[in-house]
Amino acid sequence: MPKLSVWLVRASLIHLGIGFTVGALLLWHKGMPIFDWAWQLLNPHLELLVFGWTMQFVMGIAFWILPRFSTEPRYGKAIFGWWSFGLLNSGVLLTAIGLWAALLPIAIIGRLCTLSAVILFARLIWARIKPLGGLAASQQSST
C-alpha cells in the first residue's frame, strides 16, 4: 500500500474515533442532559464523520486500488495527493471549528479547503481511470 494511502486511511480512522466520541457525548446528552453546549457539537460531529472519515477513507483506498501506470511514477504525481491530504484535513478542522464557534467566515474557508482538496485529488486520479477492456472491446460487444 502506498504511503499516501496509509496516511489517508490512518487520518480517516482518527476522524472516526473523534467523531464517534462526540456522537457518544451527544447521545448521552440526549438521554441525560449534562452540558448546555453539547448540541453545538452536532455539526462538527457530522463534518468529522462525512468528510473526515468517509471521504478521506474513500480517497485513500481509491489512490491505492485504481489501476497504476506501467512506468514510474506508478501512482502519478503524488504531490497532488499530499496537498489534497493536507487541504482536506485543514478544511475539516476549520469547518468543524467554524461551525462549533458559529464563525461563518472560518467555516467557509474550511469548505473552500475541502473543495480544493477534492479538485486536486480528482486531478491526480483522472489519468488512472480507464474503461474496462478498452475502446475496441466496447465497440465489438455493441455490434
Secondary structure as GFF3:
##gff-version 3
##sequence-region A 1 143
A	DSSP	alpha_helix	3	31	.	.	.	ID=ss1
A	DSSP	three_ten_helix	38	41	.	.	.	ID=ss2
A	DSSP	alpha_helix	42	47	.	.	.	ID=ss3
A	DSSP	pi_helix	48	55	.	.	.	ID=ss4
A	DSSP	alpha_helix	56	65	.	.	.	ID=ss5
A	DSSP	alpha_helix	78	100	.	.	.	ID=ss6
A	DSSP	alpha_helix	104	126	.	.	.	ID=ss7
A	DSSP	alpha_helix	134	142	.	.	.	ID=ss8
###
